[in-house]
Amino acid sequence: MTVDANGVEARVDALLVSHPPDRVEMAVFLGAQFDTGLAWVHFREGRGGLDAPIALQQVVDERLRAAGAPNGRMINTTAYGQGAATLLAYGSDAQQRRYLRRIFTCEDIWCQLFSEPGSGSDLAGLSTIARRDGDEWVVNGQKVWTTRGNIAHYGLLLARTDPAVAKHAGLTYFVLDMHQPGVNARPLRQMDGGASFNEVFITDARVPDTERLGGVGEGWTVSNTTLMNERYNFGNAPARGSGAIEGAVRAFRRREQSFADSGRRARRAALMKLWVDAEVQRLTSMRATVAREGGRAGAEGSIGKLAGSELGQRIAAFTVGLSGADGMLVDGYDAVDRTAGSPQRSFLSSPSSTIAGGTSAIMRNIIGERVLGLPREPDPFRGVPWSDVPRN
Ligand SMILES: Cc1cc2nc3c(=O)[nH]c(=O)nc-3n(C[C@H](O)[C@H](O)[C@H](O)COP(=O)(O)OP(=O)(O)OC[C@H]3O[C@@H](n4cnc5c(N)ncnc54)[C@H](O)[C@@H]3O)c2cc1C
């Protein structure tokens, strides 16, 4: 029986009664949320879902947020967003049972081991090698920009298993145990003062073949599920007038009396344009959610990702600009005010979402080719074995 909005609301009510958020531990609450099918409502029953339309997740999230319930999305972002969706699509029964609940409770943190020093946008060109050894694979290589790599229990690993075929065809996807001796993660300092991403060195690390997601040589297809879901999450917009644009409106109201008439009018006009763009982004994100119905993420997510990340950057620049010279003042490189809502911090971190999960240039390529049907980007090495393609 399909669960509708009333059914979902009734489950939220029951969850809040049986597990009052102010009286139970975060992992206990999230475990109960998973068991009652409210983790990812569009997932199957028993896997944290109810087989319900994905749009109903927003109803759940808003009700739980209003009730002060914990939310692990910002703690375990990679796993909540794209990891769980990839496990649901390609994981074995045993993997889904072992991993999904512990992902949702944040008992296991996950990272994404895709990018390498020589392969970011050209992900399919990556060099990390996995060689078969009986029932296991032995992995060697280096990853980079791995968010939470230093604290992760598991990594979504894309590795080359056949260098003798074309680059897209020789990849396989694994779940890597990050707590084994051959895995070494080193944090990298970012320009906003944080150090949330890492370089990860992998030396003779081992993966049982049972920890493969999808077939040998099918890693590219599996990785597309990960990336498409990641892009949808980047493009997700908050409720009308909330989030970054709410901060911009508040900052303008605080300062508007300090501007001369002409400056105030110009800034008000700029703010109105940003507000309208944020609303358009919210509606676009709703359309993308509907298009994603059935759990299949498509290229439409790239539109939301492109528009949302560039809009975020413009809003951050507007907000910090309201402070004039004060906007340039922070106490030091390591001491950037990291509290939510700090305009300086938001400004410094805002370019990151135009790079993470595929750059804006790559999103434009995807939209051009897969949404608009424009001619493909030329690739002189299409079909050439990876081992014969020149590399830096
Ligand atoms: C905050 C953050 C978190 C991240 N987290 C992770 C993570 O957890 N796991 C992970 O695996 N990776 C992660 N990344 C890495 C991210 O996926 C890559 O940085 C991104 O794919 C770009 O790759 P690159 O840095 O190698 O740049 P490059 O691919 O070298 O690109 C350099 C420039 O060239 C442009 N360019 C490249 N190719 C083309 C083309 N064909 N057409 C037009 N322009 C092109 C790009 O747009 C860019 O401007 C993260 C990045 C950031 C910023």
The ligand as an ORCA input file, in Angstrom:
! r2SCAN-3c Opt
* xyz 0 1
  C      34.623     21.566     -1.116
  C      35.022     20.423     -2.007
  C      34.778     19.122     -1.587
  C      35.144     18.051     -2.394
  N      34.923     16.782     -1.918
  C      35.303     15.722     -2.662
  C      35.136     14.399     -2.158
  O      34.657     14.178     -1.043
  N      35.556     13.365     -2.919
  C      36.096     13.541     -4.162
  O      36.401     12.547     -4.817
  N      36.297     14.796     -4.659
  C      35.910     15.883     -3.945
  N      36.103     17.164     -4.425
  C      36.809     17.331     -5.689
  C      35.964     17.820     -6.840
  O      35.108     16.805     -7.309
  C      36.946     18.293     -7.930
  O      37.667     19.383     -7.401
  C      36.244     18.709     -9.191
  O      35.682     17.599     -9.831
  C      37.200     19.424    -10.178
  O      38.340     18.672    -10.387
  P      39.802     19.329    -10.244
  O      39.873     20.029     -8.934
  O      40.809     18.261    -10.503
  O      39.872     20.446    -11.374
  P      40.211     20.217    -12.921
  O      39.433     19.054    -13.431
  O      41.692     20.169    -13.081
  O      39.633     21.532    -13.564
  C      40.366     22.770    -13.579
  C      39.544     23.802    -14.343
  O      39.371     23.376    -15.716
  C      37.977     23.343    -16.059
  N      37.739     22.195    -16.950
  C      38.237     20.935    -16.794
  N      37.760     20.132    -17.755
  C      36.942     20.876    -18.552
  C      36.147     20.605    -19.713
  N      36.103     19.390    -20.249
  N      35.398     21.631    -20.227
  C      35.430     22.882    -19.669
  N      36.185     23.193    -18.571
  C      36.916     22.210    -18.011
  C      37.245     23.163    -14.746
  O      35.928     23.672    -14.812
  C      38.126     23.983    -13.780
  O      37.782     25.336    -13.848
  C      35.752     18.268     -3.645
  C      35.994     19.578     -4.074
  C      35.639     20.646     -3.271
  C      35.911     22.041     -3.743
*
